[in-house]
Amino acid sequence: MHVSELKEFFFWSAAINYGVLLVWFAVFVFAHEWVYRMHTRWFRLSVETFDALNYLGVAVYKIGIMLLNLTPLIALHLIR
C-alpha cells in the first residue's frame, strides 16, 4: 500500500468518524428527552448521570479519533 493510499484512508476514516460525532452531538442536543426516556427503560439513571455518561462517551470517542486517525495522518504528511 502506497503512502498516498494510506493518507486517503486515514483522511476518510477521520471524516466519517467526525460525521458520527456530529450526529451524536445533534441527537444529544435536539432529541435529548427522547434518548433519555429510551435509555431509562433499561437503566435507572438521573438526567445528570445520563449527561455525564454522554459527555464522557463523546470525549473518549474524540480522543480515539485523534489517536487512531489524525495522528497517523499527520505523521504521513510529515514524512513526505
mmCIF file of the N, C-alpha and C atoms, coordinates in Angstrom:
data_MODEL
# 
_entry.id   MODEL 
# 
loop_
_atom_site.group_PDB 
_atom_site.id 
_atom_site.type_symbol 
_atom_site.label_atom_id 
_atom_site.label_alt_id 
_atom_site.label_comp_id 
_atom_site.label_asym_id 
_atom_site.label_entity_id 
_atom_site.label_seq_id 
_atom_site.pdbx_PDB_ins_code 
_atom_site.Cartn_x 
_atom_site.Cartn_y 
_atom_site.Cartn_z 
_atom_site.occupancy 
_atom_site.B_iso_or_equiv 
_atom_site.pdbx_formal_charge 
_atom_site.auth_seq_id 
_atom_site.auth_comp_id 
_atom_site.auth_asym_id 
_atom_site.auth_atom_id 
_atom_site.pdbx_PDB_model_num 
ATOM 1   N N  . MET A 1 1  ? 0.855   -1.180 0.000  1.00 0.00 ? 1  MET A N  1 
ATOM 2   C CA . MET A 1 1  ? 0.000   0.000  0.000  1.00 0.00 ? 1  MET A CA 1 
ATOM 3   C C  . MET A 1 1  ? 0.897   1.238  0.000  1.00 0.00 ? 1  MET A C  1 
ATOM 4   N N  . HIS A 1 2  ? 0.584   2.161  -0.866 1.00 0.00 ? 2  HIS A N  1 
ATOM 5   C CA . HIS A 1 2  ? 1.380   3.369  -1.004 1.00 0.00 ? 2  HIS A CA 1 
ATOM 6   C C  . HIS A 1 2  ? 0.982   4.402  0.037  1.00 0.00 ? 2  HIS A C  1 
ATOM 7   N N  . VAL A 1 3  ? 1.902   5.335  0.281  1.00 0.00 ? 3  VAL A N  1 
ATOM 8   C CA . VAL A 1 3  ? 1.659   6.381  1.278  1.00 0.00 ? 3  VAL A CA 1 
ATOM 9   C C  . VAL A 1 3  ? 0.437   7.211  0.905  1.00 0.00 ? 3  VAL A C  1 
ATOM 10  N N  . SER A 1 4  ? 0.248   7.479  -0.368 1.00 0.00 ? 4  SER A N  1 
ATOM 11  C CA . SER A 1 4  ? -0.909  8.279  -0.785 1.00 0.00 ? 4  SER A CA 1 
ATOM 12  C C  . SER A 1 4  ? -2.224  7.557  -0.474 1.00 0.00 ? 4  SER A C  1 
ATOM 13  N N  . GLU A 1 5  ? -2.243  6.247  -0.618 1.00 0.00 ? 5  GLU A N  1 
ATOM 14  C CA . GLU A 1 5  ? -3.444  5.473  -0.267 1.00 0.00 ? 5  GLU A CA 1 
ATOM 15  C C  . GLU A 1 5  ? -3.687  5.497  1.231  1.00 0.00 ? 5  GLU A C  1 
ATOM 16  N N  . LEU A 1 6  ? -2.619  5.402  2.010  1.00 0.00 ? 6  LEU A N  1 
ATOM 17  C CA . LEU A 1 6  ? -2.769  5.473  3.466  1.00 0.00 ? 6  LEU A CA 1 
ATOM 18  C C  . LEU A 1 6  ? -3.294  6.838  3.902  1.00 0.00 ? 6  LEU A C  1 
ATOM 19  N N  . LYS A 1 7  ? -2.776  7.891  3.275  1.00 0.00 ? 7  LYS A N  1 
ATOM 20  C CA . LYS A 1 7  ? -3.263  9.236  3.599  1.00 0.00 ? 7  LYS A CA 1 
ATOM 21  C C  . LYS A 1 7  ? -4.759  9.350  3.317  1.00 0.00 ? 7  LYS A C  1 
ATOM 22  N N  . GLU A 1 8  ? -5.155  8.846  2.163  1.00 0.00 ? 8  GLU A N  1 
ATOM 23  C CA . GLU A 1 8  ? -6.579  8.904  1.802  1.00 0.00 ? 8  GLU A CA 1 
ATOM 24  C C  . GLU A 1 8  ? -7.420  8.084  2.772  1.00 0.00 ? 8  GLU A C  1 
ATOM 25  N N  . PHE A 1 9  ? -6.917  6.904  3.139  1.00 0.00 ? 9  PHE A N  1 
ATOM 26  C CA . PHE A 1 9  ? -7.642  6.058  4.089  1.00 0.00 ? 9  PHE A CA 1 
ATOM 27  C C  . PHE A 1 9  ? -7.836  6.776  5.417  1.00 0.00 ? 9  PHE A C  1 
ATOM 28  N N  . PHE A 1 10 ? -6.764  7.324  5.985  1.00 0.00 ? 10 PHE A N  1 
ATOM 29  C CA . PHE A 1 10 ? -6.881  7.998  7.281  1.00 0.00 ? 10 PHE A CA 1 
ATOM 30  C C  . PHE A 1 10 ? -7.722  9.260  7.196  1.00 0.00 ? 10 PHE A C  1 
ATOM 31  N N  . PHE A 1 11 ? -7.652  9.968  6.061  1.00 0.00 ? 11 PHE A N  1 
ATOM 32  C CA . PHE A 1 11 ? -8.485  11.152 5.887  1.00 0.00 ? 11 PHE A CA 1 
ATOM 33  C C  . PHE A 1 11 ? -9.964  10.782 5.913  1.00 0.00 ? 11 PHE A C  1 
ATOM 34  N N  . TRP A 1 12 ? -10.355 9.789  5.103  1.00 0.00 ? 12 TRP A N  1 
ATOM 35  C CA . TRP A 1 12 ? -11.767 9.411  5.044  1.00 0.00 ? 12 TRP A CA 1 
ATOM 36  C C  . TRP A 1 12 ? -12.225 8.767  6.352  1.00 0.00 ? 12 TRP A C  1 
ATOM 37  N N  . SER A 1 13 ? -11.358 8.041  6.992  1.00 0.00 ? 13 SER A N  1 
ATOM 38  C CA . SER A 1 13 ? -11.701 7.458  8.284  1.00 0.00 ? 13 SER A CA 1 
ATOM 39  C C  . SER A 1 13 ? -11.980 8.552  9.314  1.00 0.00 ? 13 SER A C  1 
ATOM 40  N N  . ALA A 1 14 ? -11.129 9.563  9.344  1.00 0.00 ? 14 ALA A N  1 
ATOM 41  C CA . ALA A 1 14 ? -11.343 10.691 10.260 1.00 0.00 ? 14 ALA A CA 1 
ATOM 42  C C  . ALA A 1 14 ? -12.623 11.445 9.904  1.00 0.00 ? 14 ALA A C  1 
ATOM 43  N N  . ALA A 1 15 ? -12.864 11.661 8.616  1.00 0.00 ? 15 ALA A N  1 
ATOM 44  C CA . ALA A 1 15 ? -14.070 12.386 8.190  1.00 0.00 ? 15 ALA A CA 1 
ATOM 45  C C  . ALA A 1 15 ? -15.336 11.635 8.594  1.00 0.00 ? 15 ALA A C  1 
ATOM 46  N N  . ILE A 1 16 ? -15.356 10.334 8.387  1.00 0.00 ? 16 ILE A N  1 
ATOM 47  C CA . ILE A 1 16 ? -16.527 9.535  8.760  1.00 0.00 ? 16 ILE A CA 1 
ATOM 48  C C  . ILE A 1 16 ? -16.717 9.547  10.268 1.00 0.00 ? 16 ILE A C  1 
ATOM 49  N N  . ASN A 1 17 ? -15.630 9.401  11.010 1.00 0.00 ? 17 ASN A N  1 
ATOM 50  C CA . ASN A 1 17 ? -15.736 9.409  12.471 1.00 0.00 ? 17 ASN A CA 1 
ATOM 51  C C  . ASN A 1 17 ? -16.205 10.757 13.005 1.00 0.00 ? 17 ASN A C  1 
ATOM 52  N N  . TYR A 1 18 ? -15.729 11.850 12.409 1.00 0.00 ? 18 TYR A N  1 
ATOM 53  C CA . TYR A 1 18 ? -16.222 13.163 12.838 1.00 0.00 ? 18 TYR A CA 1 
ATOM 54  C C  . TYR A 1 18 ? -17.690 13.348 12.449 1.00 0.00 ? 18 TYR A C  1 
ATOM 55  N N  . GLY A 1 19 ? -18.114 12.753 11.346 1.00 0.00 ? 19 GLY A N  1 
ATOM 56  C CA . GLY A 1 19 ? -19.543 12.767 10.995 1.00 0.00 ? 19 GLY A CA 1 
ATOM 57  C C  . GLY A 1 19 ? -20.382 12.050 12.039 1.00 0.00 ? 19 GLY A C  1 
ATOM 58  N N  . VAL A 1 20 ? -19.909 10.897 12.489 1.00 0.00 ? 20 VAL A N  1 
ATOM 59  C CA . VAL A 1 20 ? -20.605 10.160 13.562 1.00 0.00 ? 20 VAL A CA 1 
ATOM 60  C C  . VAL A 1 20 ? -20.658 11.017 14.818 1.00 0.00 ? 20 VAL A C  1 
ATOM 61  N N  . LEU A 1 21 ? -19.557 11.677 15.139 1.00 0.00 ? 21 LEU A N  1 
ATOM 62  C CA . LEU A 1 21 ? -19.507 12.541 16.318 1.00 0.00 ? 21 LEU A CA 1 
ATOM 63  C C  . LEU A 1 21 ? -20.510 13.693 16.208 1.00 0.00 ? 21 LEU A C  1 
ATOM 64  N N  . LEU A 1 22 ? -20.630 14.278 15.028 1.00 0.00 ? 22 LEU A N  1 
ATOM 65  C CA . LEU A 1 22 ? -21.592 15.365 14.830 1.00 0.00 ? 22 LEU A CA 1 
ATOM 66  C C  . LEU A 1 22 ? -23.033 14.880 14.944 1.00 0.00 ? 22 LEU A C  1 
ATOM 67  N N  . VAL A 1 23 ? -23.315 13.688 14.416 1.00 0.00 ? 23 VAL A N  1 
ATOM 68  C CA . VAL A 1 23 ? -24.664 13.120 14.549 1.00 0.00 ? 23 VAL A CA 1 
ATOM 69  C C  . VAL A 1 23 ? -24.968 12.847 16.020 1.00 0.00 ? 23 VAL A C  1 
ATOM 70  N N  . TRP A 1 24 ? -24.000 12.283 16.736 1.00 0.00 ? 24 TRP A N  1 
ATOM 71  C CA . TRP A 1 24 ? -24.169 12.035 18.171 1.00 0.00 ? 24 TRP A CA 1 
ATOM 72  C C  . TRP A 1 24 ? -24.488 13.335 18.902 1.00 0.00 ? 24 TRP A C  1 
ATOM 73  N N  . PHE A 1 25 ? -23.726 14.397 18.616 1.00 0.00 ? 25 PHE A N  1 
ATOM 74  C CA . PHE A 1 25 ? -23.962 15.690 19.246 1.00 0.00 ? 25 PHE A CA 1 
ATOM 75  C C  . PHE A 1 25 ? -25.349 16.232 18.909 1.00 0.00 ? 25 PHE A C  1 
ATOM 76  N N  . ALA A 1 26 ? -25.729 16.148 17.629 1.00 0.00 ? 26 ALA A N  1 
ATOM 77  C CA . ALA A 1 26 ? -27.031 16.668 17.209 1.00 0.00 ? 26 ALA A CA 1 
ATOM 78  C C  . ALA A 1 26 ? -28.173 15.911 17.881 1.00 0.00 ? 26 ALA A C  1 
ATOM 79  N N  . VAL A 1 27 ? -28.071 14.601 17.950 1.00 0.00 ? 27 VAL A N  1 
ATOM 80  C CA . VAL A 1 27 ? -29.113 13.809 18.609 1.00 0.00 ? 27 VAL A CA 1 
ATOM 81  C C  . VAL A 1 27 ? -29.167 14.161 20.089 1.00 0.00 ? 27 VAL A C  1 
ATOM 82  N N  . PHE A 1 28 ? -28.007 14.312 20.705 1.00 0.00 ? 28 PHE A N  1 
ATOM 83  C CA . PHE A 1 28 ? -27.972 14.641 22.129 1.00 0.00 ? 28 PHE A CA 1 
ATOM 84  C C  . PHE A 1 28 ? -28.590 16.012 22.400 1.00 0.00 ? 28 PHE A C  1 
ATOM 85  N N  . VAL A 1 29 ? -28.355 16.969 21.516 1.00 0.00 ? 29 VAL A N  1 
ATOM 86  C CA . VAL A 1 29 ? -28.877 18.322 21.728 1.00 0.00 ? 29 VAL A CA 1 
ATOM 87  C C  . VAL A 1 29 ? -30.362 18.414 21.364 1.00 0.00 ? 29 VAL A C  1 
ATOM 88  N N  . PHE A 1 30 ? -30.747 17.869 20.204 1.00 0.00 ? 30 PHE A N  1 
ATOM 89  C CA . PHE A 1 30 ? -32.097 18.093 19.707 1.00 0.00 ? 30 PHE A CA 1 
ATOM 90  C C  . PHE A 1 30 ? -33.103 17.021 20.105 1.00 0.00 ? 30 PHE A C  1 
ATOM 91  N N  . ALA A 1 31 ? -32.640 15.852 20.536 1.00 0.00 ? 31 ALA A N  1 
ATOM 92  C CA . ALA A 1 31 ? -33.562 14.781 20.951 1.00 0.00 ? 31 ALA A CA 1 
ATOM 93  C C  . ALA A 1 31 ? -33.188 14.251 22.331 1.00 0.00 ? 31 ALA A C  1 
ATOM 94  N N  . HIS A 1 32 ? -32.720 15.146 23.180 1.00 0.00 ? 32 HIS A N  1 
ATOM 95  C CA . HIS A 1 32 ? -32.230 14.743 24.500 1.00 0.00 ? 32 HIS A CA 1 
ATOM 96  C C  . HIS A 1 32 ? -33.280 13.991 25.308 1.00 0.00 ? 32 HIS A C  1 
ATOM 97  N N  . GLU A 1 33 ? -34.467 14.525 25.394 1.00 0.00 ? 33 GLU A N  1 
ATOM 98  C CA . GLU A 1 33 ? -35.511 13.893 26.214 1.00 0.00 ? 33 GLU A CA 1 
ATOM 99  C C  . GLU A 1 33 ? -35.902 12.518 25.678 1.00 0.00 ? 33 GLU A C  1 
ATOM 100 N N  . TRP A 1 34 ? -36.033 12.403 24.373 1.00 0.00 ? 34 TRP A N  1 
ATOM 101 C CA . TRP A 1 34 ? -36.395 11.117 23.779 1.00 0.00 ? 34 TRP A CA 1 
ATOM 102 C C  . TRP A 1 34 ? -35.329 10.068 24.048 1.00 0.00 ? 34 TRP A C  1 
ATOM 103 N N  . VAL A 1 35 ? -34.057 10.432 23.853 1.00 0.00 ? 35 VAL A N  1 
ATOM 104 C CA . VAL A 1 35 ? -32.964 9.485  24.092 1.00 0.00 ? 35 VAL A CA 1 
ATOM 105 C C  . VAL A 1 35 ? -32.887 9.138  25.575 1.00 0.00 ? 35 VAL A C  1 
ATOM 106 N N  . TYR A 1 36 ? -33.085 10.120 26.436 1.00 0.00 ? 36 TYR A N  1 
ATOM 107 C CA . TYR A 1 36 ? -33.070 9.866  27.878 1.00 0.00 ? 36 TYR A CA 1 
ATOM 108 C C  . TYR A 1 36 ? -34.182 8.897  28.271 1.00 0.00 ? 36 TYR A C  1 
ATOM 109 N N  . ARG A 1 37 ? -35.395 9.128  27.770 1.00 0.00 ? 37 ARG A N  1 
ATOM 110 C CA . ARG A 1 37 ? -36.506 8.215  28.083 1.00 0.00 ? 37 ARG A CA 1 
ATOM 111 C C  . ARG A 1 37 ? -36.238 6.809  27.565 1.00 0.00 ? 37 ARG A C  1 
ATOM 112 N N  . MET A 1 38 ? -35.654 6.704  26.376 1.00 0.00 ? 38 MET A N  1 
ATOM 113 C CA . MET A 1 38 ? -35.351 5.400  25.804 1.00 0.00 ? 38 MET A CA 1 
ATOM 114 C C  . MET A 1 38 ? -34.350 4.644  26.680 1.00 0.00 ? 38 MET A C  1 
ATOM 115 N N  . HIS A 1 39 ? -33.339 5.325  27.171 1.00 0.00 ? 39 HIS A N  1 
ATOM 116 C CA . HIS A 1 39 ? -32.322 4.651  27.976 1.00 0.00 ? 39 HIS A CA 1 
ATOM 117 C C  . HIS A 1 39 ? -32.787 4.359  29.396 1.00 0.00 ? 39 HIS A C  1 
ATOM 118 N N  . THR A 1 40 ? -33.679 5.168  29.920 1.00 0.00 ? 40 THR A N  1 
ATOM 119 C CA . THR A 1 40 ? -34.150 4.897  31.281 1.00 0.00 ? 40 THR A CA 1 
ATOM 120 C C  . THR A 1 40 ? -35.153 3.745  31.324 1.00 0.00 ? 40 THR A C  1 
ATOM 121 N N  . ARG A 1 41 ? -35.544 3.230  30.182 1.00 0.00 ? 41 ARG A N  1 
ATOM 122 C CA . ARG A 1 41 ? -36.339 1.992  30.180 1.00 0.00 ? 41 ARG A CA 1 
ATOM 123 C C  . ARG A 1 41 ? -35.500 0.825  30.678 1.00 0.00 ? 41 ARG A C  1 
ATOM 124 N N  . TRP A 1 42 ? -34.211 0.848  30.359 1.00 0.00 ? 42 TRP A N  1 
ATOM 125 C CA . TRP A 1 42 ? -33.325 -0.264 30.709 1.00 0.00 ? 42 TRP A CA 1 
ATOM 126 C C  . TRP A 1 42 ? -32.471 0.018  31.938 1.00 0.00 ? 42 TRP A C  1 
ATOM 127 N N  . PHE A 1 43 ? -32.132 1.286  32.162 1.00 0.00 ? 43 PHE A N  1 
ATOM 128 C CA . PHE A 1 43 ? -31.230 1.647  33.252 1.00 0.00 ? 43 PHE A CA 1 
ATOM 129 C C  . PHE A 1 43 ? -31.867 2.737  34.099 1.00 0.00 ? 43 PHE A C  1 
ATOM 130 N N  . ARG A 1 44 ? -31.611 2.680  35.393 1.00 0.00 ? 44 ARG A N  1 
ATOM 131 C CA . ARG A 1 44 ? -32.077 3.744  36.291 1.00 0.00 ? 44 ARG A CA 1 
ATOM 132 C C  . ARG A 1 44 ? -30.999 4.818  36.333 1.00 0.00 ? 44 ARG A C  1 
ATOM 133 N N  . LEU A 1 45 ? -31.228 5.904  35.598 1.00 0.00 ? 45 LEU A N  1 
ATOM 134 C CA . LEU A 1 45 ? -30.261 6.985  35.502 1.00 0.00 ? 45 LEU A CA 1 
ATOM 135 C C  . LEU A 1 45 ? -30.934 8.315  35.791 1.00 0.00 ? 45 LEU A C  1 
ATOM 136 N N  . SER A 1 46 ? -30.218 9.155  36.509 1.00 0.00 ? 46 SER A N  1 
ATOM 137 C CA . SER A 1 46 ? -30.693 10.530 36.632 1.00 0.00 ? 46 SER A CA 1 
ATOM 138 C C  . SER A 1 46 ? -30.270 11.285 35.369 1.00 0.00 ? 46 SER A C  1 
ATOM 139 N N  . VAL A 1 47 ? -30.868 12.430 35.157 1.00 0.00 ? 47 VAL A N  1 
ATOM 140 C CA . VAL A 1 47 ? -30.528 13.237 33.985 1.00 0.00 ? 47 VAL A CA 1 
ATOM 141 C C  . VAL A 1 47 ? -29.055 13.644 34.046 1.00 0.00 ? 47 VAL A C  1 
ATOM 142 N N  . GLU A 1 48 ? -28.572 13.988 35.243 1.00 0.00 ? 48 GLU A N  1 
ATOM 143 C CA . GLU A 1 48 ? -27.178 14.396 35.392 1.00 0.00 ? 48 GLU A CA 1 
ATOM 144 C C  . GLU A 1 48 ? -26.226 13.256 35.051 1.00 0.00 ? 48 GLU A C  1 
ATOM 145 N N  . THR A 1 49 ? -26.542 12.044 35.490 1.00 0.00 ? 49 THR A N  1 
ATOM 146 C CA . THR A 1 49 ? -25.705 10.881 35.193 1.00 0.00 ? 49 THR A CA 1 
ATOM 147 C C  . THR A 1 49 ? -25.724 10.580 33.697 1.00 0.00 ? 49 THR A C  1 
ATOM 148 N N  . PHE A 1 50 ? -26.903 10.647 33.104 1.00 0.00 ? 50 PHE A N  1 
ATOM 149 C CA . PHE A 1 50 ? -27.035 10.419 31.670 1.00 0.00 ? 50 PHE A CA 1 
ATOM 150 C C  . PHE A 1 50 ? -26.201 11.420 30.874 1.00 0.00 ? 50 PHE A C  1 
ATOM 151 N N  . ASP A 1 51 ? -26.282 12.699 31.253 1.00 0.00 ? 51 ASP A N  1 
ATOM 152 C CA . ASP A 1 51 ? -25.500 13.735 30.568 1.00 0.00 ? 51 ASP A CA 1 
ATOM 153 C C  . ASP A 1 51 ? -23.999 13.509 30.756 1.00 0.00 ? 51 ASP A C  1 
ATOM 154 N N  . ALA A 1 52 ? -23.595 13.143 31.975 1.00 0.00 ? 52 ALA A N  1 
ATOM 155 C CA . ALA A 1 52 ? -22.175 12.911 32.241 1.00 0.00 ? 52 ALA A CA 1 
ATOM 156 C C  . ALA A 1 52 ? -21.656 11.716 31.443 1.00 0.00 ? 52 ALA A C  1 
ATOM 157 N N  . LEU A 1 53 ? -22.446 10.653 31.346 1.00 0.00 ? 53 LEU A N  1 
ATOM 158 C CA . LEU A 1 53 ? -22.021 9.487  30.574 1.00 0.00 ? 53 LEU A CA 1 
ATOM 159 C C  . LEU A 1 53 ? -21.901 9.817  29.085 1.00 0.00 ? 53 LEU A C  1 
ATOM 160 N N  . ASN A 1 54 ? -22.823 10.600 28.567 1.00 0.00 ? 54 ASN A N  1 
ATOM 161 C CA . ASN A 1 54 ? -22.728 11.013 27.167 1.00 0.00 ? 54 ASN A CA 1 
ATOM 162 C C  . ASN A 1 54 ? -21.517 11.905 26.934 1.00 0.00 ? 54 ASN A C  1 
ATOM 163 N N  . TYR A 1 55 ? -21.268 12.815 27.856 1.00 0.00 ? 55 TYR A N  1 
ATOM 164 C CA . TYR A 1 55 ? -20.106 13.692 27.743 1.00 0.00 ? 55 TYR A CA 1 
ATOM 165 C C  . TYR A 1 55 ? -18.818 12.866 27.760 1.00 0.00 ? 55 TYR A C  1 
ATOM 166 N N  . LEU A 1 56 ? -18.751 11.886 28.644 1.00 0.00 ? 56 LEU A N  1 
ATOM 167 C CA . LEU A 1 56 ? -17.593 11.003 28.715 1.00 0.00 ? 56 LEU A CA 1 
ATOM 168 C C  . LEU A 1 56 ? -17.442 10.192 27.429 1.00 0.00 ? 56 LEU A C  1 
ATOM 169 N N  . GLY A 1 57 ? -18.552 9.683  26.906 1.00 0.00 ? 57 GLY A N  1 
ATOM 170 C CA . GLY A 1 57 ? -18.508 8.930  25.663 1.00 0.00 ? 57 GLY A CA 1 
ATOM 171 C C  . GLY A 1 57 ? -18.012 9.757  24.498 1.00 0.00 ? 57 GLY A C  1 
ATOM 172 N N  . VAL A 1 58 ? -18.480 10.982 24.395 1.00 0.00 ? 58 VAL A N  1 
ATOM 173 C CA . VAL A 1 58 ? -18.033 11.879 23.327 1.00 0.00 ? 58 VAL A CA 1 
ATOM 174 C C  . VAL A 1 58 ? -16.539 12.166 23.484 1.00 0.00 ? 58 VAL A C  1 
ATOM 175 N N  . ALA A 1 59 ? -16.097 12.398 24.711 1.00 0.00 ? 59 ALA A N  1 
ATOM 176 C CA . ALA A 1 59 ? -14.680 12.692 24.943 1.00 0.00 ? 59 ALA A CA 1 
ATOM 177 C C  . ALA A 1 59 ? -13.796 11.503 24.578 1.00 0.00 ? 59 ALA A C  1 
ATOM 178 N N  . VAL A 1 60 ? -14.179 10.304 24.983 1.00 0.00 ? 60 VAL A N  1 
ATOM 179 C CA . VAL A 1 60 ? -13.396 9.107  24.669 1.00 0.00 ? 60 VAL A CA 1 
ATOM 180 C C  . VAL A 1 60 ? -13.382 8.864  23.161 1.00 0.00 ? 60 VAL A C  1 
ATOM 181 N N  . TYR A 1 61 ? -14.526 9.033  22.510 1.00 0.00 ? 61 TYR A N  1 
ATOM 182 C CA . TYR A 1 61 ? -14.605 8.839  21.060 1.00 0.00 ? 61 TYR A CA 1 
ATOM 183 C C  . TYR A 1 61 ? -13.717 9.851  20.334 1.00 0.00 ? 61 TYR A C  1 
ATOM 184 N N  . LYS A 1 62 ? -13.749 11.109 20.794 1.00 0.00 ? 62 LYS A N  1 
ATOM 185 C CA . LYS A 1 62 ? -12.941 12.152 20.168 1.00 0.00 ? 62 LYS A CA 1 
ATOM 186 C C  . LYS A 1 62 ? -11.447 11.869 20.350 1.00 0.00 ? 62 LYS A C  1 
ATOM 187 N N  . ILE A 1 63 ? -11.056 11.424 21.524 1.00 0.00 ? 63 ILE A N  1 
ATOM 188 C CA . ILE A 1 63 ? -9.655  11.064 21.758 1.00 0.00 ? 63 ILE A CA 1 
ATOM 189 C C  . ILE A 1 63 ? -9.262  9.897  20.863 1.00 0.00 ? 63 ILE A C  1 
ATOM 190 N N  . GLY A 1 64 ? -10.141 8.927  20.703 1.00 0.00 ? 64 GLY A N  1 
ATOM 191 C CA . GLY A 1 64 ? -9.872  7.805  19.812 1.00 0.00 ? 64 GLY A CA 1 
ATOM 192 C C  . GLY A 1 64 ? -9.664  8.249  18.375 1.00 0.00 ? 64 GLY A C  1 
ATOM 193 N N  . ILE A 1 65 ? -10.473 9.197  17.912 1.00 0.00 ? 65 ILE A N  1 
ATOM 194 C CA . ILE A 1 65 ? -10.312 9.728  16.553 1.00 0.00 ? 65 ILE A CA 1 
ATOM 195 C C  . ILE A 1 65 ? -8.946  10.396 16.415 1.00 0.00 ? 65 ILE A C  1 
ATOM 196 N N  . MET A 1 66 ? -8.586  11.179 17.415 1.00 0.00 ? 66 MET A N  1 
ATOM 197 C CA . MET A 1 66 ? -7.300  11.876 17.342 1.00 0.00 ? 66 MET A CA 1 
ATOM 198 C C  . MET A 1 66 ? -6.130  10.903 17.344 1.00 0.00 ? 66 MET A C  1 
ATOM 199 N N  . LEU A 1 67 ? -6.188  9.899  18.198 1.00 0.00 ? 67 LEU A N  1 
ATOM 200 C CA . LEU A 1 67 ? -5.073  8.956  18.305 1.00 0.00 ? 67 LEU A CA 1 
ATOM 201 C C  . LEU A 1 67 ? -4.999  7.987  17.134 1.00 0.00 ? 67 LEU A C  1 
ATOM 202 N N  . LEU A 1 68 ? -6.143  7.513  16.659 1.00 0.00 ? 68 LEU A N  1 
ATOM 203 C CA . LEU A 1 68 ? -6.147  6.445  15.669 1.00 0.00 ? 68 LEU A CA 1 
ATOM 204 C C  . LEU A 1 68 ? -6.316  6.923  14.224 1.00 0.00 ? 68 LEU A C  1 
ATOM 205 N N  . ASN A 1 69 ? -6.743  8.162  14.026 1.00 0.00 ? 69 ASN A N  1 
ATOM 206 C CA . ASN A 1 69 ? -6.932  8.669  12.667 1.00 0.00 ? 69 ASN A CA 1 
ATOM 207 C C  . ASN A 1 69 ? -6.064  9.885  12.370 1.00 0.00 ? 69 ASN A C  1 
ATOM 208 N N  . LEU A 1 70 ? -6.144  10.893 13.218 1.00 0.00 ? 70 LEU A N  1 
ATOM 209 C CA . LEU A 1 70 ? -5.453  12.139 12.905 1.00 0.00 ? 70 LEU A CA 1 
ATOM 210 C C  . LEU A 1 70 ? -3.944  12.054 13.108 1.00 0.00 ? 70 LEU A C  1 
ATOM 211 N N  . THR A 1 71 ? -3.505  11.386 14.163 1.00 0.00 ? 71 THR A N  1 
ATOM 212 C CA . THR A 1 71 ? -2.060  11.273 14.412 1.00 0.00 ? 71 THR A CA 1 
ATOM 213 C C  . THR A 1 71 ? -1.350  10.541 13.276 1.00 0.00 ? 71 THR A C  1 
ATOM 214 N N  . PRO A 1 72 ? -1.848  9.370  12.828 1.00 0.00 ? 72 PRO A N  1 
ATOM 215 C CA . PRO A 1 72 ? -1.182  8.740  11.685 1.00 0.00 ? 72 PRO A CA 1 
ATOM 216 C C  . PRO A 1 72 ? -1.247  9.585  10.410 1.00 0.00 ? 72 PRO A C  1 
ATOM 217 N N  . LEU A 1 73 ? -2.353  10.295 10.215 1.00 0.00 ? 73 LEU A N  1 
ATOM 218 C CA . LEU A 1 73 ? -2.476  11.145 9.027  1.00 0.00 ? 73 LEU A CA 1 
ATOM 219 C C  . LEU A 1 73 ? -1.436  12.260 9.051  1.00 0.00 ? 73 LEU A C  1 
ATOM 220 N N  . ILE A 1 74 ? -1.269  12.903 10.194 1.00 0.00 ? 74 ILE A N  1 
ATOM 221 C CA . ILE A 1 74 ? -0.278  13.965 10.327 1.00 0.00 ? 74 ILE A CA 1 
ATOM 222 C C  . ILE A 1 74 ? 1.134   13.400 10.140 1.00 0.00 ? 74 ILE A C  1 
ATOM 223 N N  . ALA A 1 75 ? 1.387   12.232 10.724 1.00 0.00 ? 75 ALA A N  1 
ATOM 224 C CA . ALA A 1 75 ? 2.703   11.606 10.571 1.00 0.00 ? 75 ALA A CA 1 
ATOM 225 C C  . ALA A 1 75 ? 2.997   11.302 9.107  1.00 0.00 ? 75 ALA A C  1 
ATOM 226 N N  . LEU A 1 76 ? 2.012   10.809 8.384  1.00 0.00 ? 76 LEU A N  1 
ATOM 227 C CA . LEU A 1 76 ? 2.225   10.527 6.960  1.00 0.00 ? 76 LEU A CA 1 
ATOM 228 C C  . LEU A 1 76 ? 2.487   11.799 6.158  1.00 0.00 ? 76 LEU A C  1 
ATOM 229 N N  . HIS A 1 77 ? 1.834   12.888 6.537  1.00 0.00 ? 77 HIS A N  1 
ATOM 230 C CA . HIS A 1 77 ? 2.086   14.161 5.845  1.00 0.00 ? 77 HIS A CA 1 
ATOM 231 C C  . HIS A 1 77 ? 3.482   14.685 6.163  1.00 0.00 ? 77 HIS A C  1 
ATOM 232 N N  . LEU A 1 78 ? 3.962   14.429 7.368  1.00 0.00 ? 78 LEU A N  1 
ATOM 233 C CA . LEU A 1 78 ? 5.269   14.939 7.762  1.00 0.00 ? 78 LEU A CA 1 
ATOM 234 C C  . LEU A 1 78 ? 6.420   14.159 7.125  1.00 0.00 ? 78 LEU A C  1 
ATOM 235 N N  . ILE A 1 79 ? 6.216   12.891 6.830  1.00 0.00 ? 79 ILE A N  1 
ATOM 236 C CA . ILE A 1 79 ? 7.323   12.119 6.259  1.00 0.00 ? 79 ILE A CA 1 
ATOM 237 C C  . ILE A 1 79 ? 7.509   12.381 4.775  1.00 0.00 ? 79 ILE A C  1 
ATOM 238 N N  . ARG A 1 80 ? 6.590   13.015 4.144  1.00 0.00 ? 80 ARG A N  1 
ATOM 239 C CA . ARG A 1 80 ? 6.701   13.308 2.708  1.00 0.00 ? 80 ARG A CA 1 
ATOM 240 C C  . ARG A 1 80 ? 7.597   14.477 2.474  1.00 0.00 ? 80 ARG A C  1 
# 
